[in-house]
């Protein structure tokens, strides 16, 4: 079961973050029919999202609940696509809720070659808690990022 899912603006691509205790996997799925998405690539981002500590937190509560079910709170990831759909960002929102970061807080996926085998490239950013984005928003003009202190607007200047 995914922890977070994001749909591209054109609706042809889905990015999902799957988290199980000690492992974080990003999956890229492409639309092949009206209601069908097929997995085309998985990327293990565990080294970028964890510093090696695998102690359970409140986000890892997999204890059996009533009637044998498990209730889980997963790490709060946010997946955002750029307006053109070329880039997807995965934001680890633990810092937003006052939890310490264990590694990079932001990952950027270049989706330009998503139709090629192993074509999606990933890049981790923001390894320090003071610069870790608490929120971000893509716009037609650029990207708004809110780190711990202040707000930053990034744009493509002509």
N, C-alpha and C positions, 0 to 999 in steps of 0.2 A: 504494500500500500504506500503510495507516495506521500512524502511530507509536504510537498508543494508542487504545484503545476502551473505552467504559464502557456498561454496560447498566443501565437504570433498574430500581428495585426491582419494579415491576409487569411489567417485560418488554416494554413497549409502545414503548420509545424507546431509540435507541443514539446516543451521541455519539462521534465519531471525530476525532482530530487527524491531519492529513496534513501532512508536512513534506518539502519538497524544498529544495535549497540556496537560501537566501534568501527562502523563502516558508513561512508557517505558516497553514493553513486549518482551521477547525473545521467539521465537517459534522454536521447533525442528521438522523437517519433515524427514520421512524415505521413501526411494524408495520402491514401492510395485509392479511396473511394469516398462516397458521400459521408459515411459514418464510420470509416475504418482508418485507424492510424497504425503504422507498423514501425517497430523499433529498428532504427538504423545504426545507432551508435550508443555505447555506454562509456562513461569516463569516470574512473575512480578518482575522486577528489579528496579522499580521506587524508592524505598528507597535508593538504592545504586547509582543511577544516578542523584538524586536531593536532595537538602537540605531542601526542602519544599517551596522554592520560586517558584512561578508559573508565574512570570511576563513574558510576551512575549518578545522574542528577535528577531533578524533578521532571526533566524532559524525557527521561528514560524509564518511566514507570510502566513496566510490562507485567506487573503482578496480576494473577488471575482475579477477576472481579466476580460479581454475582453470575450465577449460571455458567461458570467456567469461562466467561469471556475475558478478554484483556482490554484494558483501557489504557491508551498510550497518549502521551503528550509528546509530540516530536519537536525538534528544534524549529523555531519559527523562521523559515526561509521565505523570501519574497522573490519571485521571478518576474522580471520586467523586460519587455522587448522594446527596442528602439522603434520609432514610428515607421521606419522603412523596413523593419524586420530583419536587418542584417545582423544586429547584435542583440544578445540577450545577456542580462546581468542577473546574478544570483547573489542576493544580499542576505547575510546572516544577521538576523535582527536581535540576537542575544543582548547586544549592547543597549538596544532600545529599552529592554526590560530590566536593565541593571545587572545582568549576568556578565561575568568576565568572558572575554573572547579567548579562544584557545589557539587561534592562528589567524589566517586571512579572513577578513570580513566581507570581501567583495570579490566575485569572480566574473570575468567577462568572457562570453562565448562568441566567437566569430562564426556566424552561421552561413557565410557566403558559399562555402563548399559543402553544405549539408547533404547534397545529393551524391557526393563522392564517398567512397569507402574511407572511413576514418578521417573525413574532411573537416569536422568541427574542431576548431582550435580553442584552447582555453588559456586564460591568463589570470593568475591571482593578484589582487591588489589590496591595499590597506591592511598591513600586518600589525599596525600599532593601534591600541585602543583609542588614543586621542584623535586619530584621523579616520577611524572606522565610521562609515556612514550609519546614521541612525535611520535615515530614510533617503530615498532618491526618487526622482521623477523625470522621465524622458519627455521632451516637448519637441515640436518642429524646429525650434530655434536652437536647442541644445539640451543640456542635462542639469537639473538642480540636484545638488547633493548637500545633505545636512550632516556634517560631522559633529563631534561632541561640542565644539564651540563654533558658532556662526553658521553661515550658509555660503555655498560656493556655486557659481553658475559657470558651466563649461560650454563653450559654443565653438563652432567652426567658423573662424573669421575668414572672410574672402581675401 
